[in-house]
Amino acid sequence: MALDSPIITLITGCSSGIGFELLKLFNKEPYRIVATALPESAEKLANDPVAQSDRIWIRKLDVSDFEKATTIVEETNSKWGPIDLLINNAGISYRSVIEDMTPEDEQKQIAVNYLGPMHLIRQCLPDMRRRKNGRIINVSSVGGMMAMPTMASYSASKFALEGATESLWYEMRPWNIKVTLVRPGFINSIAFQKVLYSSKRKSGASSSSYDSHYHCMTKFVEKLMTKSSSTSASVARRIFKTARMERPPLRVAGTRDAWFFYFIRRLLPRALYHKLLYISLPGRKEWGKKK
């Protein structure tokens, strides 16, 4: 895509974190940004100084609302033209053991992290194919290549996103459409405070046998995040750089630890990898013991 013409860019999940940092980076020529945020967050975002630009258009969107997502793509086509760059950044994370997840919780996790991005991609592809030009960046996670206890449904949603994105990379080659996965690892932020718990866990119906699972993993993830040298801003810079590459790779490590996790997953024998990961989990000897 030529840098001397407007690049119509749709970014989801812009109210905070990586999405908000992306707004700062893309708020320059030649970009025109459609920035989505949850309905309860969009008004606050619209009033932020960062969003006070004629290059940014704030739209309310829960990415699991497919009808609304379709409408936003159509409105963008009418206002600015077809979308050149789609960045699927919005996501949620449940912290729950598998036994505690309900069908409704599972559906919400998958709808936001996988089905929503896939729907937006399908809305953008016809115009991208027609023009034989376009870019799609899906923000995945190291959770999309390695699973952790109490994060099964989150990992399942990211594994699905990874698999579909890899297929899409092959499918779009004839039309010169660039497809990339960016995999952040642990980011120094308070995002761990925004994790969701299953309705069964919140209602107190969860077995007390899992209390140690929740307690130990919550502390473990919180420690890794607060001590990480990576930030939402550094991940956003990585995504921005990727969006401007002439030949971006299929997979991009969003943080330093993502490289580490990738190589140990790739190089270690599978049995050894799982054994080392298990013995490194904090408090595992207390798992299953009722307090």
Secondary structure in CASP SS format (residue, H / E / C, confidence):
PFRMAT SS
TARGET T0000
AUTHOR 0000-0000-0000
METHOD secondary structure of the structure
MODEL  1
M C 1.00
A C 1.00
L C 1.00
D C 1.00
S C 1.00
P C 1.00
I E 1.00
I E 1.00
T E 1.00
L E 1.00
I E 1.00
T C 1.00
G C 1.00
C C 1.00
S C 1.00
S C 1.00
G H 1.00
I H 1.00
G H 1.00
F H 1.00
E H 1.00
L H 1.00
L H 1.00
K H 1.00
L H 1.00
F H 1.00
N C 1.00
K C 1.00
E C 1.00
P C 1.00
Y E 1.00
R E 1.00
I E 1.00
V E 1.00
A E 1.00
T E 1.00
A E 1.00
L C 1.00
P H 1.00
E H 1.00
S H 1.00
A H 1.00
E H 1.00
K H 1.00
L H 1.00
A H 1.00
N C 1.00
D C 1.00
P H 1.00
V H 1.00
A H 1.00
Q C 1.00
S C 1.00
D C 1.00
R C 1.00
I E 1.00
W E 1.00
I E 1.00
R E 1.00
K E 1.00
L C 1.00
D C 1.00
V C 1.00
S C 1.00
D C 1.00
F H 1.00
E H 1.00
K H 1.00
A H 1.00
T H 1.00
T H 1.00
I H 1.00
V H 1.00
E H 1.00
E H 1.00
T H 1.00
N H 1.00
S H 1.00
K H 1.00
W C 1.00
G C 1.00
P C 1.00
I C 1.00
D C 1.00
L E 1.00
L E 1.00
I E 1.00
N E 1.00
N C 1.00
A C 1.00
G C 1.00
I C 1.00
S C 1.00
Y E 1.00
R C 1.00
S E 1.00
V C 1.00
I H 1.00
E H 1.00
D H 1.00
M C 1.00
T C 1.00
P H 1.00
E H 1.00
D H 1.00
E H 1.00
Q H 1.00
K H 1.00
Q H 1.00
I H 1.00
A H 1.00
V H 1.00
N H 1.00
Y H 1.00
L H 1.00
G H 1.00
P H 1.00
M H 1.00
H H 1.00
L H 1.00
I H 1.00
R H 1.00
Q H 1.00
C H 1.00
L H 1.00
P H 1.00
D H 1.00
M H 1.00
R H 1.00
R H 1.00
R H 1.00
K C 1.00
N C 1.00
G E 1.00
R E 1.00
I E 1.00
I E 1.00
N E 1.00
V E 1.00
S C 1.00
S C 1.00
V H 1.00
G H 1.00
G H 1.00
M C 1.00
M C 1.00
A C 1.00
M C 1.00
P C 1.00
T C 1.00
M E 1.00
A H 1.00
S H 1.00
Y H 1.00
S H 1.00
A H 1.00
S H 1.00
K H 1.00
F H 1.00
A H 1.00
L H 1.00
E H 1.00
G H 1.00
A H 1.00
T H 1.00
E H 1.00
S H 1.00
L H 1.00
W H 1.00
Y H 1.00
E H 1.00
M C 1.00
R H 1.00
P H 1.00
W H 1.00
N C 1.00
I E 1.00
K E 1.00
V E 1.00
T E 1.00
L E 1.00
V E 1.00
R E 1.00
P C 1.00
G C 1.00
F C 1.00
I C 1.00
N C 1.00
S C 1.00
I C 1.00
A H 1.00
F H 1.00
Q H 1.00
K H 1.00
V C 1.00
L E 1.00
Y C 1.00
S C 1.00
S H 1.00
K H 1.00
R H 1.00
K H 1.00
S C 1.00
G C 1.00
A C 1.00
S C 1.00
S C 1.00
S H 1.00
S H 1.00
Y H 1.00
D H 1.00
S H 1.00
H H 1.00
Y H 1.00
H H 1.00
C H 1.00
M H 1.00
T H 1.00
K H 1.00
F H 1.00
V H 1.00
E H 1.00
K H 1.00
L H 1.00
M H 1.00
T H 1.00
K C 1.00
S C 1.00
S C 1.00
S C 1.00
T C 1.00
S H 1.00
A H 1.00
S H 1.00
V H 1.00
A H 1.00
R H 1.00
R H 1.00
I H 1.00
F H 1.00
K H 1.00
T H 1.00
A H 1.00
R C 1.00
M C 1.00
E C 1.00
R C 1.00
P C 1.00
P C 1.00
L C 1.00
R E 1.00
V E 1.00
A E 1.00
G C 1.00
T C 1.00
R H 1.00
D H 1.00
A H 1.00
W H 1.00
F H 1.00
F H 1.00
Y H 1.00
F H 1.00
I H 1.00
R H 1.00
R H 1.00
L H 1.00
L C 1.00
P C 1.00
R H 1.00
A H 1.00
L H 1.00
Y H 1.00
H H 1.00
K H 1.00
L H 1.00
L H 1.00
Y H 1.00
I H 1.00
S C 1.00
L C 1.00
P C 1.00
G C 1.00
R H 1.00
K H 1.00
E H 1.00
W C 1.00
G C 1.00
K C 1.00
K C 1.00
K C 1.00
END
